[in-house]
Each structure stands twice: as C-alpha cells, then as structure tokens.
Amino acid sequence: MILVLNSGSSSVKYQLIDLDGPARVVVGGKVERIGEHGSPVPDHEAALRIVAHEVSLDSPELTAIGHRVVHGGPLFTGPVLITDDVVKHIAEAIPLAPLHNPANLAGIEITRRLRPDLPQVAVFDTAFHSTIPPAARTYAIDREIAERDGVRRYGFHGTSTAYVSRLAAELVGRPGTANAIVLHLGNGASASAVSAGRCVDTSMGMTPLEGLVMGTRSGDIDPAVIFVLIRSGMSPDEVEAMLYRNSGLQGLCGDNDMRTVIARVEAGDPDAVLAYDVYCHRLRKYIGAYCAVLGRVDVIAFTGGVGENSPLVRQNVLSGLQPLGIRLDPVRNTFASGSRLISAADSAVAVAVIPTDEELEIALETSAVVARTKPQ
C-alpha cells in the first residue's frame, strides 16, 4: 500500500494505491482551498490531517508514502528516500520553483511528523529529464553566470513523460527501445523527445514557462520582449505575472479552456481562431524539431486533458506531416478510447493516445526505492 501525495500551494491531491497484484486505487481525493478566506482548511497541517483520516494513515498495511516534488535542481536525477539532507536540498531548489517546492516541502514535513516510522520517497518532476545531453540543456549565455545561478534546462512533466513513453513503447512492440515524442497537453503543456527510455530533449526549460503555448503561459518568446515591457513601465513582477497567468490561450483570446476556444473557433471568432492557430503551429514546429533530434521516430504519444480528449487538436497538429511518415486514421482518432493507436495502417510513425497516470508512476517509483533501500 503506497500513499501518493501531491501537495500544492492551495490543494492536496492524494491516492492510496495497492500494488499487491494489479495496481488499484483504494481511495483518492483532493483537499482544496487551503488557506483561502472562508475556507475550513486553514493550512497544510489541517489538509494533511483530513487526508490522514480518509486513508487511515495509522494503518499497519501502509508501507510507504510517495511525494511529488516539482523541482529537484541539478542534484536529484531520480527518486530518493527522504532524509533530513534531502529536505535541505529540496529547500535549496525553492528559487527554481518558488510556487511549488514550498508546498511540496510542507507535505513532506507534516507526513514525516505524522508517520516518522514510514519510509517516504521524493519523486521529482525534473528527474526524468536529467539524461538530456549538455548540447540540449545548456543556454548560450555567460557560462560563469549560468553555473553560479543554476541556469540550464531542467524540464517538467517528467513523471508523466516517463509513464507515457514506457506505455507507448510497449504499445508499438518496442519496450525499452522505442524512440518516442510525448506531447503532454493540458493547461500546462510540454513536448519531449525520448530515445530508448531516456529523455534527450524537452520543451520546458529552467522553469515551466518555456516551450509550447499553454492555457495561461506564453511558452517561447524573444527574451528581449521582457526588457521592452519593463522599459515601457511594467515592473518585473507584473511582466512575470502576465507571462504566467495572462498569456497563452488566455492572453490571445480571453479563454484558457481548449473546449471553449474550439467552440469559439467553430463559431468563427477571429481571436479564438488566431489563438488556436498559434497553439497548433507551435506544437507542429516542436514535433518537426524532435523528429530531427531523434532521427527515427517510432511513436508520437498524446496525453493530458487536451491531448487525450481533443481529436481536432490531434488532427490539426499532425496535418501536413505526411512527408515525415505521420498519418492519422480519422475514425480511430475520433471514436477510439483508452490507450490506443490512432494512426493509419500505412503510417510509418505510430500515433497513440495514452491517458497519463502520474500517481501510479509515483507509487511504482516509491515502491522500487523502498525495495532497493530496505535492509537485507
């Protein structure tokens, strides 16, 4: 029995997963509005006590707790058993993820206090991307400044990408050897190039702001835009808030939900049409780039809320890529469900839709760490 915790700034998601036999979720849920005005949940301590009651935290059947941690910095390249030193290093990475790591740490510190006898494991969003080679992770800025401040590409959505790329490889009959492009498309979005189970490039960078057009985030822009906006009178904090919370689809058309954007596109709304076209163009460009990076692509896997549920996005993004050997089956793309292939029979590159399961991946990685570190 593994308890998986995702302790965010204003919510705690949890699942109790039984890995004895086929994995199954025993209980799961979400505690929301932590610390908000009028909320009955004043802080993370109160939220975790609610979770403790729901999952019977004192049960002797519980074997470990796995924590999602957004940023591991340059030190953590895989899941680790949590110790005081690990907690200290996660805290040192707070400047790289100021919105996420403090909340992740709160969950760790409280559950360590509630169940000090249980092994607890940190599973890092950045860890799967630690295999990206120097040429892909290095920004072409002053080297000494970059080294001093830890400026480099780290990547995110790593837990999801690890899970989806593994299942995609199995789906096409090449477990452990497939070259895959994973497109994690939700409110946050990323693309990753995975070669034989190892990530070799990803669209998110030092922060989750870089890369694809997202629900409220800009993705790639010319860095000089920031200087222009500051010189025009915006403060650095205002520019940062705009790029994170009022850019992407939201900034272009006023809606960040792809379902609403598509409905507006179908109604002929010009702002929504532009936002949708910019979104698809950026995605298509990254797919082409990662075809070049990988050399041979066996499978393109769509996941996340948009990737799993929008046949139109998948169709438009892959439209025109037939010269790269990518062909969709329109019937499969529209009507199939679950983990499945949606490419045409004569497509040289398989195209798949694979629902992600980050909680299961965290549980599996937690179980493996506990087994590895258990005294013999």
Secondary structure, 3 states (H helix, E strand, C coil): CEEEEEECCCCEEEEEEECCCCCEEEEEEEECCCCCCCCCCCCHHHHHHHHHHHHCCCCCCCCEEEEEECCCCCCCCCCEECCHHHHHHHHHCHHHCCCCHHHHHHHHHHHHHHCCCCCEEEEECCHHHHHCCHHHHCCCCCHHHHHHHCCCCCCCCHHHHHHHHHHHHHHCCCCCCCEEEEEEECCCEEEEEEECCEEEEECCCCCCCCCCCCCCCCCCCCCHHHHHHHHCCCCHHHHHHHHHHCCHHHHHHCCCCHHHHHHHHHCCCHHHHHHHHHHHHHHHHHHHHHHHHHCCCCEEEEEHHHHHHCHHHHHHHHCCCHHHCECECHHHHHHCCCCEECECCCCCEEEEECCCCHHHHHHHHHHHHHHHHCCC
